Amino acid sequence: MATDGFDIPIHRSLTQQIMLAGVPRDIAILNGTFVATFGLGLHSFWSIPVGLIIYTLAVVATKKDPQFFGCFRRHIKQKNYYGT
């Protein structure tokens, strides 16, 4: 329920992630660097299909949840509460 005079329009670009080719920008740059390093630097051209597979999986994960990689990054950094 909105009261007159108290609505604040928020532009959609302030709440969405910056995407590059359908995946978050940092993931796209990381994947492109991986492919360029192994493909051009080491002449291992098998990295191109591997990079395409990683890119496809990243697009699928981003379409399901745009915040997937941020959530996954926090999950990896989180410590176990109950230590073994």
N, C-alpha and C positions, 0 to 999 in steps of 0.2 A: 504494500500500500504506500503510495507516494503522496506526500503533501506538496501542494503548489509552492514553487520557489525553492525547493530543496533537492531538486534533481540535478545531478552533475553528469554531463555526458563524458564518457571515457572512450577515447579512440581505441579501436581494436589493436592497433600496432603497439600500444603500451602493454598489452597483456599477452601477446603471442610471441613465440620464439622466432628468432631470425633463422630462416631456412635457406639452404642452398641445394638446389636440385632435389627437393623433397625430403631432405634429412637435415637435422640441426647442423649449423655451420661448422662447429668444431669437429663433428664426426666426419663430415664431408672433407674437410681439410686434412684430417688425420688419415683417412682412407686414400685420398689422392696422393699424399706424401708417401705412404707405404707403397703404393703401386709405382710411383715415379722412382722411388729409391731402388726398389728391387728390379723393376723393368729396365730402367735406363742405366742405373749405376752398376748393377751386377749382371746385366743381360740375361736375367731370368724372366722370360716372358710368360711363364706360368703364373706370375703374379697378377696379370691382367684378368684372367678368368676368376681368380680368387678374389680380386678386388671387386669385380662385378657381382659375385655372390654375396660378399659382405655388404655391398651397396644395396642389393635387392633385399636382404634381410633387414637392413636399417630402414629402408622405405616401408616395409611391412610393419615393423615395430612402431615407426613413427605414425603411420596411419591408424594403428590401433590406439595408441596413446602418445600424443605429442610430447609429453613430459617423461617418456620412458627412460631416456638416457640419463637425465638428471636424477631420477629416482634410483636407477641402477647404480649410479656413481655414489649416491648417499648410502645405498645398501652395502656396497663394497667397503666404504670407509667406516661403517658402524662396527663398533666392537661388540663382542659377545658379552651379554650381561651375566650369564651364568658361565663362569670359566670352568674348564675341565681340569 
